[in-house]
Amino acid sequence: MPSERVPARTGLRTSRARRIAPGVRYTTGRFDHSDIHVVRVDPRRRATIDTALSQNRLVGRERTSRMARRHRAIVAINGDFPLLDGRPSQPFAEDGDLKTTSFAHSHNFAVSADERHEYMDHPVETIMVREASSGDPWMLDRWNLDPPTPAEIAVYSKPGEGLERPPRLACSARLEPLSGRRWSEGRASVNRRFEVEAARCRARRMSLQGGVVISAQPGTDGAILIDSLSRGERITLAWSMFGWRGVADTMGGWPVLVHEDRIVLEECHTAFCQRQPRTGVGITSRGKILLVVADGRRSSSRGLSLQQFATLFRSLGAVEALNFDGGGSSTMVVRGRVKNRPAAGFERSVCCALLVLPGRDRKERIAAPSSNLG
């Protein structure tokens, strides 16, 4: 189906609406023979948007309600589609910590740390090393995502343990953190200073030992750069989603439902596109965030097709909307209780969640910009 503009209308027949917290409103109702749960968040008030990775690791799964409790969130919905090993399919960052990159042509959602800017687009991950002694920058290519190809340098950190490890037969450097995270000038990236603890080429894989390891294949340009590092040398690692300022948390989904005020779905007749339980996130023209769950696979609540889900978002005022994992994973938690009826009859463990916190995110400790990156 080609992109189309759908006039905004009151599509949700509201049965109940109540305020959860300042700037956070929870609504239930019916839309197209389905039970719908909507949380509307004004991020410019006290509430903040956050992400959660199951057990803070790429491998494994956790219930949405447990992630909400761990982060003291007042609202939570399940997030991105997990791969078979449990990792999110798209790039993922939490509290300034980049957990993984991805080569999927994804779309990601993010709200800046000051809660003033919303982003929903294809992210371009940028990872850079800057040497303190020379100021020379060089680019890294992937984070907790498979071994590097001959043209790449890869990064491995603690969230990837048990799933992603530095490769054997590689040139690697282990970096020990010297400081917490700090914004770059203009909040274009999240920076952290490290000291080189070891740098060598060898057959055995290099262990993290609480730090970060960067690796490249021997004989490549990346290997030459890593081999040039000396024990005790100081460097800065910086990551960003290009053009997204102030972003410390981001999570992806698929497909895009609404873009620039238009439904943008291609024609699709597979079961995935037909009536199913759904979870998604949207942004209104006034910067409000919409968290939406549609129940399905019951006679009283049939679920929504992707087209119907997009139409629902448009009727709620979304100018951008993104589909998350659905089916038996669709879950909405409000004040610690699962409010929808998961299709499986119980709450399924998932890879990640999108959260609403009642105030400032106290786990997000990123210092103000500094001109000294060394």
C-alpha positions in Angstrom: 0.0 0.0 0.0 1.5 3.4 -0.9 2.1 6.1 1.6 -1.1 8.0 2.4 -2.3 10.8 4.6 -5.1 9.8 7.0 -7.1 12.6 8.5 -6.8 12.8 12.3 -10.0 11.7 14.0 -11.2 10.5 17.3 -10.7 6.8 16.6 -10.3 5.5 20.2 -13.5 5.1 22.1 -12.3 5.9 25.5 -13.6 3.9 28.5 -11.3 5.3 31.2 -8.6 8.0 31.5 -6.6 9.0 34.5 -3.4 10.9 35.4 -0.6 8.7 36.5 1.9 11.5 37.3 2.4 15.1 36.2 2.5 15.0 32.5 1.6 11.3 32.3 -1.9 10.2 31.4 -3.2 6.6 31.0 -6.2 5.8 28.8 -8.0 2.6 27.9 -10.6 2.2 25.2 -11.7 0.3 22.1 -10.5 0.6 18.5 -11.5 -1.6 15.7 -12.7 -4.5 17.9 -9.7 -4.4 20.1 -8.8 -3.3 23.6 -6.3 -0.4 23.6 -4.0 1.0 26.2 -2.4 4.4 25.7 0.0 6.3 27.9 0.6 9.9 26.8 3.8 11.5 28.2 4.8 15.2 28.2 8.6 14.8 28.6 8.9 18.6 29.2 7.3 18.1 32.6 8.7 16.0 35.4 8.5 12.5 33.8 11.5 11.2 31.7 11.8 8.6 29.1 14.3 5.8 29.6 15.3 2.4 28.1 16.1 -0.9 29.9 18.1 -3.9 28.7 17.1 -7.2 30.2 19.4 -7.9 33.2 21.7 -5.2 31.7 23.1 -7.8 29.3 22.7 -8.6 25.6 22.1 -12.3 26.2 19.0 -13.3 28.1 15.5 -12.0 28.7 13.5 -10.4 31.5 9.9 -9.5 32.2 8.8 -5.9 31.4 7.4 -5.6 34.9 10.7 -6.6 36.5 12.6 -4.1 34.4 10.1 -1.4 35.4 10.6 -2.3 39.1 14.4 -2.4 38.8 14.3 1.1 37.4 11.5 2.4 39.5 9.5 3.2 36.4 5.8 4.3 36.6 5.1 3.0 33.1 6.8 0.4 30.9 6.1 -1.3 27.6 8.1 -4.1 25.9 10.5 -2.8 23.2 12.5 -4.0 20.2 12.3 -7.4 18.6 14.9 -9.8 20.1 17.2 -12.0 18.1 17.4 -15.7 18.9 20.1 -15.1 21.5 17.9 -12.4 23.2 19.8 -9.3 22.0 17.8 -6.3 20.5 17.7 -6.3 16.7 18.5 -2.6 16.4 21.1 -0.3 18.0 20.6 0.1 21.8 21.9 2.5 24.4 21.0 3.0 28.0 22.1 5.9 30.3 24.9 6.9 28.0 26.3 3.4 27.7 26.2 2.0 24.1 25.3 -1.6 24.4 25.3 -2.7 20.8 25.3 -1.5 17.2 23.5 -3.1 14.4 23.7 -3.5 10.6 19.9 -3.7 10.2 18.3 -0.9 8.3 16.5 0.1 11.4 14.6 3.0 12.7 15.3 4.1 16.3 13.5 6.2 18.8 15.1 8.5 21.3 14.4 11.5 23.5 17.3 13.8 24.4 18.6 13.7 28.0 17.2 17.1 28.7 13.8 15.8 27.4 13.5 18.7 24.9 14.1 16.9 21.6 12.5 13.7 20.2 14.1 11.6 17.4 12.7 8.8 15.2 14.7 8.0 12.1 17.4 5.7 10.8 20.3 6.1 13.1 23.9 6.5 11.9 26.1 5.2 14.7 29.5 7.0 15.0 32.2 5.7 17.3 35.6 7.4 17.6 38.9 7.1 19.4 40.9 10.2 20.1 44.5 9.8 21.4 45.4 12.3 24.1 49.1 12.6 23.1 48.5 13.5 19.5 44.8 14.4 19.3 44.5 12.1 16.3 41.0 10.6 15.8 40.2 7.3 14.3 36.9 5.6 13.7 35.6 2.3 15.1 33.0 0.3 13.3 30.9 -2.0 15.6 30.2 -2.4 19.3 29.4 -5.8 20.8 28.5 -7.1 17.3 30.5 -10.0 15.9 34.3 -10.1 15.0 35.7 -7.3 12.9 36.1 -7.7 9.1 39.5 -6.8 7.6 38.4 -3.2 7.1 37.0 -2.8 10.7 37.9 -2.2 14.3 35.4 -3.7 16.8 34.7 -2.8 20.5 33.7 -5.2 23.2 32.3 -4.3 26.6 30.6 -5.9 29.7 27.0 -6.0 28.4 28.2 -8.3 25.6 29.8 -10.9 27.9 28.4 -14.3 27.3 27.5 -13.4 23.8 30.2 -11.2 22.2 33.9 -11.7 23.1 37.1 -10.2 21.6 38.3 -12.5 18.8 41.3 -14.8 18.8 44.2 -14.2 16.4 43.7 -10.4 16.7 45.5 -7.2 17.6 43.7 -5.9 20.7 44.0 -3.2 23.3 42.3 -3.3 26.7 41.2 0.1 28.0 40.6 0.8 31.7 38.1 3.6 32.4 39.6 6.7 34.1 36.4 8.7 34.4 32.7 8.7 34.1 30.9 9.7 31.0 30.9 13.3 29.8 29.1 15.2 27.0 31.1 16.6 24.2 30.7 20.3 23.3 27.1 20.8 22.1 26.2 17.4 23.4 26.9 15.8 20.1 28.4 12.7 21.6 29.0 10.8 24.9 32.7 10.7 25.8 34.7 8.6 28.3 38.4 8.7 29.1 40.4 5.5 29.3 44.0 4.4 29.9 45.6 1.7 27.7 46.3 -1.3 30.1 47.6 -3.6 27.4 48.0 -3.6 23.6 49.3 -6.6 21.6 48.8 -9.0 18.7 48.4 -12.6 19.7 46.5 -15.8 19.2 44.6 -15.8 22.5 41.6 -13.6 22.9 42.1 -10.6 25.3 39.9 -10.5 28.4 37.8 -7.5 29.4 38.8 -7.6 33.1 36.2 -4.9 33.8 37.4 -2.6 30.9 36.7 -2.3 27.2 38.6 -4.1 24.4 39.1 -2.9 20.9 40.2 -5.4 18.3 41.2 -5.7 14.6 42.5 -8.4 12.3 46.3 -8.7 12.1 47.9 -7.0 9.1 45.1 -4.5 8.6 45.1 -0.7 9.0 43.1 -1.1 12.3 45.8 -3.5 13.6 48.5 -0.9 12.9 46.5 1.8 14.8 45.9 -0.5 17.8 49.6 -1.7 17.8 50.7 1.9 18.0 49.1 2.3 21.4 51.3 2.2 24.4 50.6 0.9 28.0 49.6 3.9 30.1 48.6 6.0 27.1 45.3 7.9 27.5 42.5 8.0 25.0 38.9 9.0 24.7 36.1 6.9 23.3 33.1 8.8 21.9 29.8 7.5 20.5 26.8 9.2 19.0 23.8 8.8 16.7 24.9 11.3 14.0 22.8 14.5 14.2 21.0 13.4 17.4 22.2 15.8 20.1 22.0 14.9 23.8 20.9 11.3 23.2 21.9 8.9 26.0 19.2 6.3 25.5 17.9 4.8 22.2 16.0 1.7 21.1 14.8 0.5 17.7 11.8 -1.2 16.1 10.3 -2.2 12.8 8.5 -1.2 10.7 7.9 2.6 10.7 4.2 3.2 10.8 3.9 6.9 10.5 6.5 9.4 9.1 6.1 13.1 8.7 2.4 12.8 9.4 1.7 10.1 6.8 1.2 6.3 7.1 4.2 4.8 5.3 3.5 1.0 5.1 4.1 -1.1 2.1 1.5 -3.6 1.0 1.8 -6.8 3.1 -0.3 -9.9 3.4 1.8 -12.1 5.8 0.5 -13.1 9.2 2.9 -10.5 10.8 1.0 -7.7 9.1 -2.5 -9.0 9.9 -4.4 -8.7 13.2 -2.0 -9.3 16.1 -1.4 -7.9 19.6 0.7 -4.8 19.0 3.2 -2.5 20.9 4.5 0.8 19.6 5.7 4.3 20.3 4.7 7.6 18.6 5.5 11.3 18.7 2.9 14.1 18.3 3.5 17.4 16.6 3.8 19.0 20.1 6.5 16.6 21.3 4.3 14.3 23.4 5.2 10.7 23.5 2.6 8.0 22.9 3.1 4.5 24.3 0.4 2.2 22.8 -0.5 -1.5 23.4 -3.3 -3.3 21.6 -4.5 -6.6 22.9 -5.3 -9.5 20.5 -5.8 -13.2 19.8 -9.1 -13.2 21.7 -12.7 -13.2 20.6 -13.3 -10.0 22.5 -10.1 -8.3 21.3 -8.9 -9.3 17.9 -5.7 -7.2 17.7 -4.7 -4.8 14.9 -3.1 -5.2 11.5 -0.1 -2.9 11.0 -2.3 -0.7 8.9 -4.9 -0.4 11.6 -2.2 0.2 14.2 -0.8 3.1 12.1 -4.3 4.5 11.7 -4.7 4.3 15.5 -1.5 6.3 16.0 -2.6 8.9 13.5 -6.0 9.2 15.3 -4.1 9.8 18.5 -2.1 12.7 16.9 1.1 10.9 16.0 3.2 12.4 13.3 5.9 9.7 13.8 5.3 6.2 15.0 7.3 3.0 15.2 6.2 -0.6 15.7 7.8 -2.7 18.5 7.7 -6.4 19.2 4.1 -7.6 19.5 2.2 -10.9 19.7 2.7 -12.6 23.0 5.3 -10.0 24.0 2.9 -7.0 24.0 2.9 -5.7 27.6 2.0 -2.5 29.3 2.9 -2.0 33.0 1.5 0.9 35.0 2.5 1.5 38.6 3.9 -2.0 38.9 0.8 -3.9 37.4 0.4 -5.4 34.0 -2.7 -3.6 32.6 -3.3 -5.4 29.4 -4.0 -9.1 28.8 -0.9 -10.7 27.2 -1.9 -13.1 24.5 -0.1 -16.1 26.0 -2.0 -15.7 29.2 1.1 -14.7 31.1 3.8 -12.0 30.9 6.5 -13.1 28.5 10.2 -12.3 29.2 11.6 -9.9 26.5 14.9 -8.3 25.5 14.2 -4.7 26.5 11.7 -2.1 27.5 10.8 1.5 27.1 10.2 3.2 30.5 8.6 6.3 31.9 10.3 7.5 35.1 8.5 9.8 37.6 11.4 12.3 37.6 15.0 12.7 36.7 16.9 9.5 35.7 19.3 9.1 38.6 21.2 6.3 36.8 22.1 8.6 33.9 25.3 10.3 35.2 26.8 12.2 32.3 28.9 15.3 33.2 28.7 18.6 31.4 30.9 19.2 28.4 34.6 19.7 28.8 37.1 21.1 26.2 39.7 18.6 27.5 39.0 15.3 25.8 42.3 13.7 26.8 
